[in-house]
Amino acid sequence: MKKFFATLWFAIGLLGFVHAVQAAPDNYTINPGDVLQITVWKEDGLDREALVLPDGSLQFPLVGNISAVGKTVPELQEILRTKLATLISDVSVSVSVKAPLGHVVDVIGQVNKPGELVLSHRTTVMQALSIAGGLTPYASRGNIIILRREGESEISIPFPYNDVSQGESLDRNIILVPGDVIVVPNASLF
């Protein structure tokens, strides 16, 4: 019986964690790949999940194709409300991010949990490294870089881990954008 309750509490805690990871704040910027839950009050036929397409648009009944990428949840909610108000009197629209699958960054190299991170809020390099389990003892702390795509080219942004971890150069602890790759090289390579 103890095992049953322990498992039950673990499951309840895990569900709370999953919900907390997926809940996006109002200032979350919508990205291609995100799954949105759109609800129109008293219009059950219009309640649905919507996928933000790779071109940044989404399809919604009565509205058609609208651009969602780069907008916050309240901004998109207002756009939908305004467009639907011409067809439905006293319309109320609710938009939430069901799965922020478009806000993905990768952490590779000498971290304890390398891989893809799905972020539901604005995240700095240090926060992403923390989510990735921190650096291994073999990490080259002075040679960490962020690879970022800008248009057709890719840039490399050096990250001064030692300075930032000591409270210096905090302006270099940049906010990550979808598609960023944090590279933590092996110290023996340098």
C-alpha positions, 0 to 999 in steps of 0.5 A: 500500500505504501508503494501505491501511495508513493507511486500516486504522489509521484504521478501527481507531481509529474503531472504538475511538472508537465503542466508547468513546463507547457504553460507559457506566459503571456509574453511568450512569442509564438513560433512555427511548430507551436500547438495552440488551443483556441477557444471561442466562448459559446461557439463549440464548433470553433474550439480547436487545436491549431498548429503554427505552420513552418511559414508562421501562419495558422488556419482558423475557421471563418478567419482563414489564414493568419500570421501568428509567428512573432506575436504574443498570446494576447496579440493573437487572441486580439487579432482573432477576436477582431476578425471574428467580431465581424461575424459573431456578436459579443465574441470572446476568444481565448488562446493558450500555448498547448505545446511550445514545440517551436521554441527549441534550442539544442545543447551539445557537447560537454553537458550532463544532458545534451540534446534538444530543449523545448522552452516555454519562456524566455531563457538565457544561456546560463538557464539552458545550461542548467536545464541541460544538467550543467557542464561536465568536468571535461568542458572547456568553459572558456570556449562555449559558443552559441550558433545562431541562424540569421537569414541565410547565414549562421553566426557564432556568438562567444559565451564567457561562462566564467565571467557570467558565473561570477556575476560579470559580463551579464549582458553576454548572458543572452536570451536564446531564440528558437533554433540556437545551438549551444556548443560546449567543447571538450577542454582537451581540444583546446 
